[in-house]
Amino acid sequence: MNPKIYSAYLSLLEKHGNPTDLWPQWCAQEKDEPLRQLVAIGAILVQRTSWRNADLALRKLKTANLLSFESLASEISPVELADHVKSAGFHQTKPKRLIALAEYIGENYQTLSQMKETREIETLREQLLQVYGIGPETADTILLYALDMPSFVIDEYTRRWLEKTGLTDRDLPYDEIKTWFEDSLPPDVGIYQNYHILVMVDQKGREASVMEVV
């Protein structure tokens, strides 16, 4: 445990204020199943691109009535889906990733809400990492924001912030940094979500960190 990690969180909170209003859907205390699925889909679309690009793709999916696992798994091919999500880049792989996640959840849990209730977080993380196109950062994003489970997300903003503050080496392996944060914080979903967003705010500024409601 490193007390500097929690102290840094409190400092960010004092400096920038509560960030939950910046990501109102992702940080919603009560999520219904459609919102959980929207967040999980967004977690894949935002891979290696900006939120603005992912947001455009989410809105196209919503307009086409494709913003659900059921529709992604049964109503569209990867080639057809590519046209709807091309703003998010990687148009050959992201459609396959979305369909793979939708099919996995449908075949094994039916819903994300049921997934959340039936397995421990370590098991769920291992399972998500077996789904095509889901790496550690995306798995932790789905766990933290779609399932509201305490799994700390390490993204490039976090690594830059660590380098800026000198708290630890930004180039350490992903899981080592993740464990370091989790061992130094209470296992509280709200703190994990806030911390992750506050780090981004500290890097980008508050206005640039807003994620509008889809």
Residue frames as a rotation matrix with the C-alpha (Angstrom) as fourth column:
MET 1
0.575 0.818 0.000 0.00
0.818 -0.575 0.000 0.00
0.000 0.000 -1.000 0.00
ASN 2
-0.621 -0.746 0.241 1.23
0.753 -0.653 -0.081 3.44
0.218 0.131 0.967 -0.92
PRO 3
0.017 0.697 -0.717 -0.50
0.782 -0.455 -0.425 6.30
-0.622 -0.554 -0.553 0.97
LYS 4
-0.695 -0.341 -0.633 0.69
-0.065 -0.847 0.527 8.76
-0.716 0.407 0.567 -1.69
ILE 5
-0.880 0.407 0.245 -1.78
0.375 0.276 0.885 7.25
0.292 0.871 -0.396 -4.17
TYR 6
0.060 0.954 -0.294 -4.80
0.986 -0.010 0.169 8.05
0.158 -0.300 -0.941 -1.99
SER 7
-0.053 -0.161 -0.986 -3.39
0.491 -0.863 0.114 11.45
-0.869 -0.478 0.125 -1.06
ALA 8
-0.946 -0.309 -0.099 -2.97
0.049 -0.439 0.897 12.23
-0.321 0.844 0.430 -4.76
TYR 9
-0.473 0.855 0.213 -6.62
0.755 0.270 0.598 11.32
0.454 0.443 -0.773 -5.33
LEU 10
0.276 0.577 -0.768 -7.74
0.895 -0.445 -0.013 13.70
-0.350 -0.684 -0.640 -2.59
SER 11
-0.447 -0.531 -0.720 -5.58
0.202 -0.844 0.497 16.44
-0.871 0.077 0.485 -4.10
LEU 12
-0.954 0.147 0.261 -7.12
0.259 -0.035 0.965 15.90
0.151 0.989 -0.005 -7.55
LEU 13
-0.100 0.985 -0.143 -10.60
0.945 0.139 0.297 15.96
0.313 -0.106 -0.944 -6.04
GLU 14
0.175 0.097 -0.980 -9.86
0.646 -0.762 0.040 19.24
-0.743 -0.640 -0.196 -4.25
LYS 15
-0.714 -0.582 -0.389 -8.30
0.084 -0.623 0.778 20.75
-0.695 0.522 0.494 -7.38
HIS 16
-0.964 0.247 -0.100 -10.93
-0.114 -0.047 0.992 19.75
0.241 0.968 0.073 -9.94
GLY 17
-0.324 0.892 0.314 -14.06
-0.906 -0.197 -0.374 18.94
-0.272 -0.406 0.872 -7.94
ASN 18
-0.151 0.372 0.916 -16.34
-0.068 0.921 -0.385 15.93
-0.986 -0.121 -0.114 -8.24
PRO 19
-0.776 -0.311 -0.548 -16.13
-0.516 -0.186 0.836 14.70
-0.362 0.932 -0.016 -11.84
THR 20
-0.612 0.520 0.596 -19.23
0.450 0.849 -0.278 12.51
-0.651 0.098 -0.753 -12.03
ASP 21
0.389 0.804 -0.450 -21.15
0.039 -0.502 -0.864 15.23
-0.921 0.318 -0.226 -13.87
LEU 22
-0.226 -0.562 -0.796 -18.62
-0.821 -0.329 0.466 15.00
-0.524 0.759 -0.387 -16.71
TRP 23
-0.854 -0.032 -0.519 -19.50
-0.330 0.805 0.493 11.37
0.402 0.593 -0.698 -17.46
PRO 24
-0.346 0.768 0.540 -23.15
-0.925 -0.183 -0.333 11.23
-0.157 -0.614 0.774 -16.34
GLN 25
0.624 0.598 -0.504 -24.02
-0.685 0.728 0.016 7.95
0.376 0.335 0.864 -18.06
TRP 26
0.053 -0.701 -0.711 -20.81
-0.058 0.709 -0.703 6.12
0.997 0.079 -0.003 -17.27
CYS 27
-0.896 -0.441 0.061 -20.90
-0.049 -0.039 -0.998 7.17
0.442 -0.897 0.013 -13.60
ALA 28
-0.023 0.968 0.250 -24.65
-0.695 -0.195 0.692 6.75
0.719 -0.157 0.677 -13.10
GLN 29
-0.625 -0.217 0.750 -25.32
-0.759 0.392 -0.519 5.09
-0.182 -0.894 -0.410 -9.75
GLU 30
-0.010 0.686 0.727 -28.29
-0.089 0.724 -0.684 3.17
-0.996 -0.072 0.054 -11.12
LYS 31
-0.653 -0.253 -0.714 -27.78
-0.719 -0.087 0.689 1.70
-0.236 0.964 -0.125 -14.58
ASP 32
0.533 0.775 0.340 -30.43
-0.497 0.612 -0.616 -0.20
-0.685 0.160 0.711 -16.49
GLU 33
0.256 -0.455 0.853 -29.41
0.486 0.824 0.293 -2.87
-0.836 0.339 0.432 -18.99
PRO 34
0.780 0.016 0.625 -29.48
0.602 -0.291 -0.744 -0.61
0.170 0.957 -0.236 -22.10
LEU 35
0.842 -0.497 0.210 -27.13
-0.520 -0.852 0.067 1.84
0.145 -0.166 -0.975 -20.38
ARG 36
0.367 -0.729 0.578 -24.75
-0.274 0.509 0.816 -0.94
-0.889 -0.457 -0.013 -19.32
GLN 37
0.385 -0.183 0.904 -24.62
0.766 0.610 -0.203 -2.13
-0.515 0.771 0.375 -22.91
LEU 38
0.939 -0.051 0.341 -24.07
0.165 -0.801 -0.575 1.38
0.302 0.596 -0.744 -24.25
VAL 39
0.648 -0.730 0.219 -21.08
-0.689 -0.439 0.577 1.80
-0.324 -0.525 -0.787 -21.94
ALA 40
0.225 -0.567 0.792 -19.61
0.107 0.823 0.558 -1.58
-0.969 -0.041 0.245 -22.90
ILE 41
0.620 0.046 0.783 -20.01
0.778 0.097 -0.621 -0.81
-0.105 0.994 0.024 -26.61
GLY 42
0.942 -0.261 0.213 -18.42
-0.219 -0.955 -0.201 2.57
0.256 0.142 -0.956 -26.03
ALA 43
0.525 -0.780 0.341 -15.47
-0.409 0.121 0.905 0.92
-0.747 -0.614 -0.256 -24.28
ILE 44
0.141 -0.447 0.883 -14.66
0.697 0.678 0.233 -0.94
-0.703 0.583 0.407 -27.48
LEU 45
0.721 0.207 0.661 -15.33
0.665 -0.476 -0.576 1.95
0.195 0.855 -0.481 -29.84
VAL 46
0.938 -0.336 0.085 -12.98
-0.347 -0.905 0.248 4.27
-0.007 -0.262 -0.965 -27.91
GLN 47
0.544 -0.786 0.295 -10.02
0.498 0.585 0.640 1.91
-0.675 -0.201 0.709 -28.26
ARG 48
-0.390 -0.904 0.174 -7.08
0.718 -0.180 0.673 3.87
-0.577 0.388 0.719 -29.72
THR 49
-0.359 0.274 0.892 -9.20
0.631 -0.633 0.448 6.84
0.688 0.724 0.055 -30.74
SER 50
-0.946 0.049 0.320 -10.76
-0.227 -0.805 -0.548 9.95
0.230 -0.592 0.773 -29.20
TRP 51
-0.609 0.793 0.002 -14.06
0.412 0.319 -0.854 9.94
-0.678 -0.519 -0.521 -27.37
ARG 52
-0.196 0.531 -0.824 -15.43
-0.635 -0.709 -0.306 12.33
-0.747 0.463 0.477 -30.02
ASN 53
-0.573 -0.081 -0.816 -14.91
-0.767 0.404 0.499 9.67
0.289 0.911 -0.294 -32.69
ALA 54
-0.949 0.240 -0.204 -16.38
0.293 0.911 -0.289 6.93
0.117 -0.334 -0.935 -30.51
ASP 55
-0.511 0.784 -0.354 -19.34
0.050 -0.384 -0.922 9.15
-0.858 -0.488 0.157 -29.66
LEU 56
-0.320 0.360 -0.876 -20.12
-0.908 -0.381 0.175 9.69
-0.271 0.851 0.449 -33.35
ALA 57
-0.768 -0.010 -0.640 -20.17
-0.306 0.884 0.354 5.92
0.562 0.468 -0.682 -33.86
LEU 58
-0.859 0.483 -0.171 -22.42
0.403 0.429 -0.809 5.40
-0.317 -0.763 -0.563 -30.83
ARG 59
-0.342 0.754 -0.561 -24.90
-0.392 -0.657 -0.644 7.93
-0.854 0.000 0.520 -32.20
LYS 60
-0.430 0.156 -0.889 -24.95
-0.878 0.157 0.452 6.24
0.210 0.975 0.069 -35.60
LEU 61
-0.907 0.090 -0.411 -25.62
0.144 0.984 -0.101 2.90
0.395 -0.151 -0.906 -33.92
LYS 62
-0.683 0.688 -0.245 -28.43
0.214 -0.133 -0.968 4.46
-0.699 -0.713 -0.056 -31.89
THR 63
-0.291 0.564 -0.773 -30.02
-0.802 -0.584 -0.123 5.97
-0.521 0.584 0.622 -35.01
ALA 64
-0.402 0.047 -0.914 -29.84
-0.726 0.592 0.350 2.57
0.558 0.805 -0.204 -36.74
ASN 65
0.608 0.651 0.454 -31.33
-0.787 0.416 0.456 0.77
0.107 -0.634 0.765 -33.70
LEU 66
0.510 -0.531 -0.676 -28.10
0.091 0.815 -0.572 -1.18
0.855 0.230 0.464 -33.28
LEU 67
-0.275 -0.638 0.720 -27.13
-0.645 -0.433 -0.630 0.00
0.713 -0.637 -0.292 -29.83
SER 68
0.476 0.377 0.794 -27.78
-0.835 0.478 0.273 -3.33
-0.277 -0.793 0.543 -28.11
PHE 69
-0.572 -0.719 0.395 -26.07
-0.591 0.695 0.410 -6.70
-0.569 0.001 -0.822 -27.87
GLU 70
0.039 0.674 0.738 -29.15
0.224 0.714 -0.663 -8.45
-0.974 0.192 -0.123 -29.25
SER 71
0.902 0.335 -0.272 -29.12
-0.149 -0.349 -0.925 -6.44
-0.405 0.875 -0.265 -32.47
LEU 72
0.185 -0.920 -0.345 -25.34
-0.968 -0.232 0.101 -6.63
-0.173 0.315 -0.933 -32.86
ALA 73
-0.571 -0.449 0.687 -25.35
-0.447 0.872 0.198 -10.40
-0.688 -0.194 -0.699 -32.42
SER 74
-0.283 0.575 0.767 -28.28
0.473 0.780 -0.410 -11.20
-0.835 0.247 -0.493 -34.69
GLU 75
0.643 0.764 -0.059 -29.09
0.382 -0.386 -0.840 -8.43
-0.664 0.518 -0.539 -37.14
ILE 76
0.867 -0.351 -0.354 -25.90
-0.494 -0.703 -0.512 -7.31
-0.069 0.619 -0.782 -38.83
SER 77
0.722 -0.692 0.012 -22.64
0.663 0.686 -0.301 -8.59
0.200 0.225 0.954 -40.32
PRO 78
0.109 -0.772 -0.626 -19.20
0.662 -0.414 0.625 -7.11
-0.742 -0.482 0.466 -39.58
VAL 79
-0.694 -0.368 0.619 -19.08
0.719 -0.391 0.574 -5.65
0.031 0.844 0.536 -43.09
GLU 80
0.136 0.838 0.528 -22.46
0.611 -0.491 0.621 -3.92
0.780 0.238 -0.579 -42.67
LEU 81
0.732 0.134 -0.668 -21.57
0.671 -0.316 0.671 -2.75
-0.121 -0.939 -0.321 -39.16
ALA 82
-0.273 -0.961 -0.049 -18.32
0.919 -0.276 0.281 -1.18
-0.284 0.032 0.958 -40.37
ASP 83
-0.348 0.181 0.920 -20.20
0.574 -0.735 0.361 1.63
0.741 0.654 0.152 -42.10
HIS 84
0.695 0.711 0.107 -21.89
0.306 -0.427 0.851 2.62
0.651 -0.558 -0.514 -38.83
VAL 85
0.866 -0.373 -0.333 -18.71
0.322 -0.095 0.942 2.70
-0.383 -0.923 0.038 -36.71
LYS 86
0.429 -0.756 0.495 -16.12
0.808 0.076 -0.585 3.92
0.404 0.650 0.643 -39.20
SER 87
0.620 -0.180 0.764 -15.67
-0.244 -0.969 -0.030 7.21
0.746 -0.168 -0.644 -37.33
ALA 88
0.842 -0.276 0.463 -14.06
-0.441 0.142 0.886 5.20
-0.310 -0.951 -0.002 -34.51
GLY 89
-0.003 -0.907 -0.422 -11.38
-0.998 0.030 -0.057 3.82
0.065 0.421 -0.905 -36.82
PHE 90
-0.837 -0.430 0.338 -10.14
-0.452 0.892 0.015 0.24
-0.307 -0.140 -0.941 -37.23
HIS 91
-0.050 0.961 -0.272 -13.22
-0.975 -0.106 -0.194 -0.44
-0.215 0.256 0.942 -39.34
GLN 92
-0.023 0.018 -1.000 -12.18
-0.541 0.840 0.027 -4.04
0.841 0.542 -0.009 -40.08
THR 93
-0.684 -0.367 -0.631 -11.61
0.251 0.693 -0.676 -5.09
0.685 -0.620 -0.382 -36.46
LYS 94
-0.909 0.317 0.272 -13.93
-0.398 -0.456 -0.796 -3.05
-0.128 -0.832 0.540 -34.23
PRO 95
0.039 0.962 -0.269 -17.13
-0.946 0.123 0.300 -4.45
0.322 0.243 0.915 -35.79
LYS 96
0.052 -0.092 -0.994 -15.83
-0.040 0.995 -0.094 -7.97
0.998 0.045 0.048 -35.15
ARG 97
-0.889 -0.430 -0.155 -14.98
0.155 0.036 -0.987 -7.01
0.430 -0.902 0.035 -31.57
LEU 98
-0.586 0.749 0.309 -18.44
-0.808 -0.513 -0.289 -5.59
-0.058 -0.419 0.906 -30.94
ILE 99
0.311 0.725 -0.615 -20.14
-0.741 0.590 0.320 -8.66
0.595 0.356 0.721 -32.35
ALA 100
-0.291 -0.504 -0.813 -17.82
0.130 0.821 -0.556 -11.00
0.948 -0.267 -0.174 -30.43
LEU 101
-0.983 -0.048 0.176 -18.66
-0.159 -0.252 -0.955 -9.30
0.090 -0.967 0.240 -27.12
ALA 102
-0.244 0.969 0.035 -22.38
-0.970 -0.244 0.002 -9.23
0.010 -0.033 0.999 -27.90
GLU 103
0.280 0.320 -0.905 -22.38
-0.453 0.875 0.170 -12.92
0.847 0.362 0.390 -28.78
TYR 104
-0.634 -0.590 -0.500 -20.34
0.164 0.529 -0.833 -13.86
0.755 -0.610 -0.239 -25.72
ILE 105
-0.873 0.351 0.338 -22.66
-0.466 -0.400 -0.789 -12.05
-0.142 -0.846 0.513 -23.30
GLY 106
0.010 0.959 -0.282 -25.76
-0.987 0.054 0.152 -13.37
0.161 0.277 0.947 -25.03
GLU 107
0.174 0.004 -0.985 -24.58
-0.294 0.954 -0.048 -16.97
0.940 0.298 0.168 -25.04
ASN 108
-0.510 -0.549 -0.663 -23.22
0.418 0.516 -0.748 -17.02
0.752 -0.658 -0.034 -21.49
TYR 109
-0.879 0.098 -0.466 -25.19
0.412 -0.336 -0.847 -14.48
-0.240 -0.937 0.255 -19.45
GLN 110
0.083 0.906 0.416 -28.03
0.991 -0.119 0.062 -13.02
0.106 0.407 -0.907 -21.56
THR 111
0.814 0.223 0.536 -27.43
0.203 -0.974 0.098 -9.60
0.544 0.029 -0.839 -19.97
LEU 112
-0.281 -0.916 0.286 -24.65
0.032 -0.307 -0.951 -7.60
0.959 -0.258 0.115 -18.35
SER 113
0.069 0.389 0.919 -26.82
-0.907 -0.359 0.221 -7.20
0.416 -0.848 0.328 -15.27
GLN 114
0.962 0.273 -0.005 -26.94
-0.254 0.901 0.351 -10.99
0.100 -0.336 0.937 -14.90
MET 115
0.371 -0.909 -0.191 -23.22
0.364 0.331 -0.870 -11.22
0.854 0.253 0.454 -15.58
LYS 116
-0.240 -0.447 0.862 -22.56
-0.516 -0.693 -0.503 -8.79
0.822 -0.566 -0.064 -12.73
GLU 117
0.319 0.517 0.794 -24.60
-0.942 0.081 0.326 -10.88
0.104 -0.852 0.513 -10.30
THR 118
0.962 0.261 -0.081 -23.28
-0.259 0.965 0.027 -14.35
0.085 -0.005 0.996 -11.13
ARG 119
0.522 -0.836 -0.167 -19.48
0.665 0.522 -0.535 -14.15
0.535 0.168 0.828 -11.05
GLU 120
0.515 -0.492 -0.702 -16.64
0.527 -0.463 0.712 -12.72
-0.676 -0.737 0.021 -8.97
ILE 121
0.800 -0.161 -0.578 -14.68
-0.408 -0.852 -0.327 -9.86
-0.440 0.497 -0.748 -10.49
GLU 122
-0.246 -0.968 0.054 -11.50
-0.627 0.201 0.753 -11.89
-0.739 0.152 -0.656 -11.02
THR 123
-0.343 0.206 0.917 -13.40
0.494 0.870 -0.011 -14.55
-0.799 0.449 -0.399 -12.97
LEU 124
0.734 0.678 0.033 -15.23
0.414 -0.410 -0.813 -11.97
-0.538 0.610 -0.582 -15.06
ARG 125
0.465 -0.637 -0.615 -11.98
-0.675 -0.704 0.219 -10.22
-0.572 0.313 -0.758 -15.94
GLU 126
-0.556 -0.677 0.482 -10.39
-0.238 0.685 0.688 -13.49
-0.796 0.268 -0.542 -17.04
GLN 127
-0.003 0.648 0.762 -13.43
0.714 0.535 -0.452 -14.26
-0.700 0.542 -0.464 -19.19
LEU 128
0.843 0.330 -0.424 -13.51
0.013 -0.801 -0.598 -10.83
-0.538 0.499 -0.680 -20.81
LEU 129
0.060 -0.924 -0.378 -9.84
-0.722 -0.302 0.622 -11.13
-0.689 0.236 -0.685 -21.70
GLN 130
-0.562 -0.206 0.801 -10.70
0.242 0.885 0.397 -14.25
-0.791 0.417 -0.447 -23.70
VAL 131
0.562 0.809 0.170 -13.15
0.478 -0.150 -0.865 -12.35
-0.675 0.568 -0.471 -25.91
TYR 132
0.033 -0.554 0.832 -11.77
0.996 -0.050 -0.073 -11.30
0.082 0.831 0.550 -29.30
GLY 133
-0.049 -0.168 0.985 -10.33
0.473 -0.872 -0.125 -7.79
0.880 0.460 0.122 -29.23
ILE 134
0.852 0.351 0.388 -10.62
-0.164 -0.525 0.835 -7.17
0.497 -0.775 -0.390 -25.48
GLY 135
-0.167 -0.959 -0.228 -7.36
0.326 0.164 -0.931 -6.40
0.930 -0.230 0.286 -23.70
PRO 136
-0.472 -0.090 -0.877 -6.72
0.872 0.099 -0.480 -5.40
0.130 -0.991 0.032 -20.09
GLU 137
-0.979 0.069 -0.189 -7.71
-0.023 -0.971 -0.239 -1.74
-0.200 -0.230 0.952 -20.45
THR 138
-0.501 0.845 -0.186 -10.99
-0.566 -0.157 0.809 -2.51
0.655 0.511 0.557 -22.20
ALA 139
-0.170 0.413 -0.895 -11.82
0.504 0.817 0.281 -5.33
0.846 -0.404 -0.347 -19.77
ASP 140
-0.656 -0.136 -0.742 -11.25
0.746 -0.264 -0.611 -3.06
-0.112 -0.955 0.275 -16.79
THR 141
-0.932 0.362 -0.038 -13.27
-0.361 -0.909 0.207 -0.27
0.040 0.206 0.978 -18.42
ILE 142
-0.247 0.870 -0.426 -16.22
-0.234 0.373 0.898 -2.62
0.940 0.321 0.111 -18.90
LEU 143
-0.215 0.118 -0.970 -15.93
0.802 0.588 -0.106 -3.91
0.558 -0.800 -0.221 -15.34
LEU 144
-0.811 -0.223 -0.542 -15.63
0.540 -0.642 -0.544 -0.46
-0.226 -0.734 0.641 -13.78
TYR 145
-0.843 0.414 -0.344 -18.16
-0.440 -0.898 -0.002 1.51
-0.309 0.150 0.939 -15.80
ALA 146
-0.380 0.740 -0.555 -20.57
-0.585 0.272 0.764 -1.01
0.717 0.615 0.330 -17.37
LEU 147
0.066 0.364 -0.929 -20.71
0.396 0.845 0.359 -3.44
0.916 -0.392 -0.088 -14.44
ASP 148
0.454 0.069 0.888 -19.84
-0.591 -0.723 0.358 -1.00
0.667 -0.688 -0.288 -11.62
MET 149
0.906 -0.289 -0.308 -17.21
0.415 0.748 0.518 -3.28
0.081 -0.598 0.798 -10.16
PRO 150
0.785 -0.598 -0.162 -13.94
-0.419 -0.706 0.571 -2.05
-0.456 -0.380 -0.805 -8.60
SER 151
0.429 -0.689 0.584 -11.36
0.809 0.581 0.092 -2.75
-0.403 0.433 0.806 -11.30
PHE 152
0.331 -0.313 -0.890 -8.94
-0.029 -0.946 0.323 0.15
-0.943 -0.081 -0.322 -11.79
VAL 153
0.870 0.042 0.491 -8.33
0.485 0.104 -0.868 1.29
-0.087 0.994 0.070 -15.39
ILE 154
0.024 -0.910 -0.413 -4.80
0.208 -0.400 0.893 2.08
-0.978 -0.107 0.180 -16.54
ASP 155
0.792 0.231 0.565 -4.82
0.595 -0.082 -0.800 4.08
-0.138 0.969 -0.203 -19.76
GLU 156
-0.009 -0.859 0.513 -2.32
0.842 -0.283 -0.459 6.35
0.539 0.428 0.726 -21.47
TYR 157
0.370 0.193 0.909 -3.58
-0.194 -0.940 0.279 9.34
0.909 -0.279 -0.311 -19.48
THR 158
0.998 -0.002 0.066 -2.80
-0.063 0.263 0.963 7.47
-0.020 -0.965 0.262 -16.27
ARG 159
0.447 -0.891 0.076 0.70
0.892 0.450 0.035 6.63
-0.066 0.052 0.996 -17.45
ARG 160
-0.037 -0.432 0.901 1.38
0.474 -0.801 -0.365 10.25
0.880 0.414 0.234 -18.44
TRP 161
0.660 0.363 0.658 0.06
-0.364 -0.611 0.703 11.44
0.657 -0.704 -0.270 -15.08
LEU 162
0.913 -0.378 -0.151 2.28
0.360 0.578 0.732 8.99
-0.189 -0.723 0.664 -13.22
GLU 163
0.072 -0.919 0.388 5.26
0.946 -0.060 -0.317 10.27
0.315 0.390 0.865 -15.16
LYS 164
0.124 0.071 0.990 4.26
0.092 -0.994 0.060 13.88
0.988 0.083 -0.130 -14.41
THR 165
0.791 0.297 0.535 3.84
-0.464 -0.277 0.841 13.28
0.398 -0.914 -0.082 -10.68
GLY 166
-0.248 -0.963 -0.105 6.78
-0.696 0.253 -0.672 10.92
0.674 -0.094 -0.733 -10.32
LEU 167
0.380 0.477 0.792 4.69
-0.906 0.366 0.215 8.47
-0.188 -0.799 0.571 -8.30
THR 168
0.239 -0.366 0.900 6.00
0.033 0.929 0.369 5.48
-0.971 -0.059 0.234 -10.23
ASP 169
-0.782 -0.606 -0.149 7.47
-0.177 -0.013 0.984 4.43
-0.598 0.796 -0.097 -13.55
ARG 170
0.087 0.870 -0.486 4.91
-0.818 -0.216 -0.533 4.87
-0.569 0.444 0.693 -16.35
ASP 171
-0.061 -0.200 -0.978 6.50
-0.892 0.451 -0.037 1.98
0.448 0.870 -0.206 -18.27
LEU 172
-0.729 -0.112 0.675 5.76
-0.507 0.751 -0.424 -0.69
-0.459 -0.651 -0.604 -15.68
PRO 173
-0.902 0.427 -0.059 3.56
0.283 0.688 0.668 -3.59
0.326 0.586 -0.742 -16.89
TYR 174
-0.319 0.876 0.362 -0.17
-0.353 -0.464 0.812 -2.85
0.880 0.131 0.457 -16.97
ASP 175
0.498 0.629 -0.597 -1.18
0.261 0.548 0.795 -5.30
0.827 -0.552 0.109 -14.26
GLU 176
-0.311 -0.678 -0.666 1.62
0.898 0.020 -0.440 -4.16
0.312 -0.734 0.603 -11.97
ILE 177
-0.929 0.027 0.370 0.40
-0.078 -0.989 -0.124 -0.55
0.363 -0.144 0.921 -12.05
LYS 178
-0.017 0.999 -0.027 -3.23
-0.338 0.020 0.941 -1.68
0.941 0.026 0.337 -11.69
THR 179
0.325 0.087 -0.942 -2.41
0.674 0.677 0.296 -3.78
0.663 -0.731 0.161 -8.62
TRP 180
-0.702 -0.680 -0.211 -0.39
0.658 -0.505 -0.559 -0.93
0.273 -0.531 0.802 -7.16
PHE 181
-0.660 0.558 0.503 -3.39
-0.453 -0.830 0.326 1.41
0.599 -0.012 0.801 -7.37
GLU 182
0.280 0.897 -0.343 -5.86
-0.230 0.410 0.883 -1.17
0.932 -0.168 0.321 -6.07
ASP 183
0.059 -0.346 -0.936 -3.65
0.825 0.545 -0.149 -2.09
0.562 -0.764 0.318 -3.11
SER 184
-0.857 -0.493 -0.150 -3.46
0.500 -0.725 -0.474 1.60
0.124 -0.481 0.868 -2.18
LEU 185
-0.696 0.680 0.229 -7.17
-0.595 -0.725 0.346 2.49
0.402 0.105 0.910 -2.42
PRO 186
-0.426 0.682 0.594 -10.40
-0.388 0.456 -0.801 1.34
-0.817 -0.572 0.070 -0.78
PRO 187
-0.904 0.118 0.411 -12.21
0.395 0.602 0.694 -1.09
-0.166 0.790 -0.591 -3.13
ASP 188
-0.115 0.858 -0.501 -14.83
0.272 -0.458 -0.846 1.55
-0.956 -0.233 -0.181 -3.85
VAL 189
0.018 0.186 0.982 -16.36
0.984 0.172 -0.050 1.86
-0.178 0.968 -0.180 -7.33
GLY 190
0.909 0.412 0.057 -17.01
0.416 -0.900 -0.130 5.57
-0.002 0.142 -0.990 -6.92
ILE 191
0.501 -0.808 -0.310 -13.40
-0.259 -0.482 0.837 6.30
-0.826 -0.339 -0.450 -5.97
TYR 192
-0.292 -0.623 0.726 -12.06
0.524 0.531 0.666 4.21
-0.800 0.575 0.172 -8.86
GLN 193
0.308 0.490 0.816 -14.33
0.951 -0.193 -0.243 5.94
0.039 0.850 -0.525 -11.37
ASN 194
0.977 0.098 -0.187 -13.63
0.128 -0.979 0.158 9.40
-0.168 -0.178 -0.970 -10.00
TYR 195
0.257 -0.963 -0.088 -9.88
-0.035 -0.100 0.994 8.83
-0.966 -0.252 -0.060 -9.85
HIS 196
-0.242 -0.331 0.912 -9.70
0.821 0.431 0.374 7.64
-0.517 0.840 0.168 -13.44
ILE 197
0.543 0.529 0.652 -11.69
0.797 -0.569 -0.202 10.63
0.264 0.630 -0.730 -14.68
LEU 198
0.918 -0.203 -0.341 -9.80
0.019 -0.836 0.548 13.12
-0.397 -0.510 -0.764 -12.52
VAL 199
-0.073 -0.975 0.210 -6.49
0.353 0.171 0.920 11.93
-0.933 0.141 0.332 -13.95
MET 200
-0.148 0.102 0.984 -7.89
0.989 0.014 0.147 12.59
0.001 0.995 -0.103 -17.42
VAL 201
0.858 0.497 0.127 -9.16
0.488 -0.867 0.097 16.02
0.158 -0.022 -0.987 -16.36
ASP 202
0.588 -0.709 -0.389 -5.72
0.050 -0.449 0.892 16.83
-0.807 -0.544 -0.229 -14.98
GLN 203
-0.401 -0.754 0.520 -4.22
0.568 0.241 0.787 15.94
-0.719 0.611 0.332 -18.36
LYS 204
-0.469 0.293 0.833 -6.82
0.854 -0.093 0.513 17.42
0.227 0.952 -0.206 -20.73
GLY 205
-0.948 0.273 0.163 -8.69
-0.303 -0.929 -0.212 20.03
0.093 -0.250 0.964 -18.73
ARG 206
-0.600 0.759 0.254 -12.27
0.019 0.331 -0.943 19.86
-0.800 -0.561 -0.213 -17.49
GLU 207
0.181 0.741 -0.647 -14.05
-0.699 -0.366 -0.614 21.07
-0.692 0.563 0.452 -20.61
ALA 208
-0.200 -0.347 -0.916 -12.17
-0.936 0.344 0.074 18.69
0.289 0.873 -0.393 -22.91
SER 209
-0.973 -0.226 0.049 -13.06
-0.228 0.900 -0.372 15.74
0.040 -0.373 -0.927 -20.66
VAL 210
-0.268 0.950 0.159 -16.85
-0.700 -0.079 -0.710 16.05
-0.662 -0.302 0.686 -20.93
MET 211
-0.989 0.109 0.096 -18.67
0.145 0.765 0.628 13.03
-0.005 0.635 -0.772 -22.37
GLU 212
-0.567 0.822 -0.048 -22.11
-0.823 -0.567 0.010 14.13
-0.020 0.045 0.999 -23.55
VAL 213
-0.220 0.613 0.759 -25.15
-0.279 0.706 -0.651 11.93
-0.935 -0.355 0.016 -23.11
VAL 214
-0.990 -0.120 -0.071 -25.72
-0.110 0.362 0.926 9.66
-0.085 0.925 -0.371 -26.10
